[in-house]
Amino acid sequence: MDPITLAFYGAVCGLLAAFVPSASRAFRFALGVGVGLVAASLLPPLRTLAGL
């Protein structure tokens, strides 16, 4: 995994952990999956726009 990908997913996971409410494990898992899918779909266009 290259450093840009690692930093991007680290930031996404850190923000998710900071703002997730105290909820059931299933809700947190579903939220994590949803955020991960969005992050994975946004990274390629963001890298193209940044020229990386």
ZIQUI-V643848 format. One record per residue. N is the residue number from 1. RES is the residue in one small letter. D_FIRST is the distance of its C-alpha to the first C-alpha in whole Angstrom. Layout:
BEGIN
N | RES | D_FIRST
N | RES | D_FIRST
END
This chain:
BEGIN
1 | m | 0
2 | d | 4
3 | p | 7
4 | i | 8
5 | t | 7
6 | l | 6
7 | a | 10
8 | f | 11
9 | y | 11
10 | g | 12
11 | a | 15
12 | v | 16
13 | c | 16
14 | g | 18
15 | l | 20
16 | l | 21
17 | a | 22
18 | a | 24
19 | f | 26
20 | v | 26
21 | p | 30
22 | s | 31
23 | a | 31
24 | s | 31
25 | r | 28
26 | a | 28
27 | f | 28
28 | r | 25
29 | f | 23
30 | a | 24
31 | l | 23
32 | g | 20
33 | v | 19
34 | g | 21
35 | v | 19
36 | g | 16
37 | l | 17
38 | v | 18
39 | a | 15
40 | a | 13
41 | s | 16
42 | l | 17
43 | l | 13
44 | p | 14
45 | p | 17
46 | l | 17
47 | r | 14
48 | t | 17
49 | l | 20
50 | a | 18
51 | g | 18
52 | l | 14
END
